[in-house]
Amino acid sequence: MSTTSTTSTIWVAYGAEGNVVGTIRKADDTYTVTMAGASEALGSYPTMDIAKNALHAHMRAGSPRPQFREH
């Protein structure tokens, strides 16, 4: 009997006021971005830098880049 498990890591993105604006979850070789309050993921990306840029791009115009913390 063989079992496979997928290990994932999650980073929470915090806005300038300390509020959660989204998450990035790494599973296998992809980084999946979900904005806070969204029912579906924004998309999956091949690198963490691209995922961070995608999350920031979907924030309100002029918002400072969020702070990412691994959980």
Sequence and secondary structure as in RCSB ss.txt:
>XXXX:A:sequence
MSTTSTTSTIWVAYGAEGNVVGTIRKADDTYTVTMAGASEALGSYPTMDIAKNALHAHMRAGSPRPQFREH
>XXXX:A:secstr
       EEEEEEE TTS EEEEEEEETTEEEEEETT SS  EEESSHHHHHHHHHHTS TT    EEEE 
